[in-house]
């Protein structure tokens, strides 16, 4: 099987992971499994009240729904770019990631939340190189 097909399948796997994480966050962020995470954020912003905890759960749930939507867009873009050999789509997926990651990391560092920085770094490492390779492979293809 060619490398291009493996890379596209890799992106589908990452897309599914984003969707599954979005479902988990949207519907289960109130489980005790997430308590340590919630408390670490609330401690960093200096508000350990029950209302702040409830607000944190609400925000995380909202983010989960947004992540599901992002995964759907990512899946559709991967499908279309894969079928059409569209370097244009691959490069704009790269641009989106390069725009998102530094901002997300800087916002997380404002409250010294290194977990987010590490997760963002891993996301960039597993997504940008395959996208760059796909862009390179498809860059001269004419539709």
C-alpha positions as CSV (number, residue, x, y, z in Angstrom):
1,X,0.0,0.0,0.0
2,X,1.4,3.4,-0.9
3,X,2.5,6.0,1.7
4,X,-0.2,8.4,0.6
5,X,-2.9,6.0,1.5
6,X,-1.3,5.3,4.9
7,X,-1.1,9.0,5.7
8,X,-4.7,9.6,4.7
9,X,-5.8,6.6,6.9
10,X,-3.6,8.1,9.7
11,X,-5.5,11.4,9.4
12,X,-8.8,9.5,9.5
13,X,-7.6,7.8,12.8
14,X,-6.7,11.2,14.2
15,X,-10.1,12.5,13.1
16,X,-11.9,9.7,14.9
17,X,-9.8,10.3,18.0
18,X,-10.8,14.0,18.0
19,X,-14.5,13.0,17.6
20,X,-14.3,10.4,20.4
21,X,-12.6,12.9,22.7
22,X,-15.2,15.4,21.9
23,X,-18.0,13.0,22.8
24,X,-16.2,12.1,26.0
25,X,-15.8,15.7,27.0
26,X,-19.3,16.8,26.0
27,X,-21.1,14.1,27.8
28,X,-18.8,12.9,30.6
29,X,-16.8,15.8,31.8
30,X,-18.7,15.8,35.0
31,X,-17.4,12.3,36.0
32,X,-15.0,12.1,38.9
33,X,-12.3,10.9,36.4
34,X,-11.9,14.6,35.4
35,X,-12.0,16.0,39.0
36,X,-8.2,16.3,39.2
37,X,-8.1,18.1,35.9
38,X,-10.8,20.5,36.9
39,X,-9.2,21.2,40.2
40,X,-5.8,21.9,38.7
41,X,-7.3,24.6,36.4
42,X,-9.5,26.1,39.1
43,X,-6.5,26.2,41.5
44,X,-4.5,28.1,38.8
45,X,-7.1,30.7,38.4
46,X,-7.7,31.0,42.2
47,X,-11.3,29.9,42.4
48,X,-12.1,26.5,44.0
49,X,-15.8,27.2,44.6
50,X,-18.5,24.8,43.6
51,X,-19.8,27.4,41.1
52,X,-16.4,27.7,39.4
53,X,-16.3,23.9,39.2
54,X,-19.7,23.7,37.6
55,X,-18.7,26.4,35.1
56,X,-15.5,24.5,34.3
57,X,-17.6,21.4,33.6
58,X,-19.9,23.4,31.4
59,X,-17.0,24.9,29.4
60,X,-15.3,21.6,29.0
61,X,-18.6,20.1,27.8
62,X,-19.0,23.0,25.3
63,X,-15.5,22.4,24.1
64,X,-16.3,18.7,23.6
65,X,-19.2,19.6,21.3
66,X,-16.9,22.0,19.4
67,X,-14.3,19.3,19.1
68,X,-16.8,16.9,17.6
69,X,-17.7,19.5,15.0
70,X,-14.0,20.2,14.2
71,X,-13.5,16.4,13.7
72,X,-16.3,16.3,11.2
73,X,-14.8,19.1,9.2
74,X,-11.4,17.5,9.5
75,X,-12.8,14.2,8.2
76,X,-14.6,15.9,5.3
77,X,-11.5,17.9,4.3
78,X,-9.4,14.7,4.5
79,X,-11.9,12.9,2.3
80,X,-12.1,15.6,-0.3
81,X,-8.3,16.3,-0.4
82,X,-7.6,12.6,-0.6
83,X,-10.0,12.0,-3.5
84,X,-9.1,15.1,-5.4
85,X,-5.3,15.0,-4.5
86,X,-5.8,18.6,-3.4
87,X,-2.6,20.3,-2.2
88,X,-4.7,23.4,-1.6
89,X,-6.8,21.6,1.1
90,X,-3.7,20.0,2.7
91,X,-1.9,23.4,3.0
92,X,-5.0,25.1,4.5
93,X,-5.3,22.3,7.1
94,X,-1.6,23.0,8.0
95,X,-2.3,26.7,8.2
96,X,-5.2,26.1,10.5
97,X,-3.1,24.0,12.8
98,X,-0.2,26.5,12.8
99,X,-2.5,29.3,13.6
100,X,-4.3,27.4,16.4
101,X,-1.5,25.7,18.3
102,X,0.7,28.7,19.3
103,X,-2.4,30.6,20.5
104,X,-3.7,27.7,22.5
105,X,-0.3,27.1,24.0
106,X,0.2,30.8,25.0
107,X,-3.3,30.9,26.5
108,X,-2.5,27.8,28.5
109,X,0.9,29.1,29.6
110,X,-0.9,32.2,31.0
111,X,-2.1,30.0,33.8
112,X,0.9,27.7,33.8
113,X,-1.1,24.7,32.4
114,X,1.7,22.6,30.8
115,X,-0.7,19.7,30.2
116,X,-2.3,21.6,27.3
117,X,1.1,22.7,25.9
118,X,2.1,19.0,25.8
119,X,-1.2,17.9,24.2
120,X,-1.0,20.7,21.6
121,X,2.7,19.8,20.9
122,X,1.7,16.1,20.3
123,X,-1.2,17.2,18.1
124,X,1.2,19.2,15.9
125,X,3.7,16.4,15.8
126,X,1.2,13.8,14.7
127,X,-0.7,16.0,12.2
128,X,1.5,18.5,10.5
129,X,4.2,16.1,9.1
130,X,1.6,13.9,7.4
131,X,-0.1,17.0,6.0
132,X,3.1,18.4,4.7
133,X,4.0,15.1,3.0
134,X,0.5,14.9,1.5
135,X,0.8,18.5,0.3
136,X,4.2,17.6,-1.2
137,X,2.9,14.5,-2.9
138,X,-0.2,16.3,-4.3
139,X,1.3,19.7,-5.1
140,X,1.6,19.1,-8.9
141,X,-1.6,17.2,-9.4
142,X,-4.0,19.0,-11.7
143,X,-7.8,18.4,-11.3
